[in-house]
Amino acid sequence: IFEWAFNNLKLKNIAGVNDFITDIPIRFGRKTDTLRLVPKEEVNVLLPKGIDPSAVIVTPVDSKMVVSAPVKKGAKICQGKIMYANNEISRVDLVAGESVGLSVPGFFGYFFKTFFKSKSGK
């Protein structure tokens, strides 16, 4: 079995620590409404020889996730599923690829809008 694995499988790099995986919505972000996600560590997987690493994709476990600012670069946001041929083969932590500051006017605008909406019974 070891000989078969050695002859037929190869460890391939799918993504580095600075490689963009996806972005997700961020509330109250200063100058942005999305947050870029990158893997916390390099993503390496065993694949059959001859398979292009682009056949492997990484997607957030919760595809409808929204985070709120502020967020520091490197902060863990969620886990990502490593998928090959529609099968989950592993998981990796996804972290913020950049820091996003809090938009104070955006935050207070949302707060007052929500507060007055709840007081009016709508």
CORTASUL-V14687 format. One record per helix or strand of 3 or more residues. SS is the DSSP state (H for helix, E for strand). FROM is the first residue (numbers start at 1). TO is the last residue. Records with the same first field share a line. If there is no record, write none. Layout:
SS: FROM-TO  FROM-TO
This chain:
H: 2-8  53-55  104-120
E: 9-15  20-27  34-39  43-48  56-60  66-68  76-84  87-96
